[in-house]
């Protein structure tokens, strides 16, 4: 068996392997896109909360400590219960 024949057989075996991987990948992707779970995700994504804020929320950040030349930032969102229209 020459190198060319050996290379051809290795290529045929690799072709079968890659075809199997690609076909199963397509099946899995089609199942993920058109499956029941994706339909439920799409329906949930369209839901809108009935609660809305009357005023924008202020985001307050402050640097609390410096550790090894890195700043640790504490973040807090302050919302008054009166701002939420229930």
Secondary structure, DSSP 4 states (H G I P E B T S, - for coil): --HHHHHHHHHHHHHHHHHHHHHHHHHHHHHHHHSHHHHHHHHHHT---S-EESSPPEEEEEEEEEETTEEEEEEEEE--GGGEE-
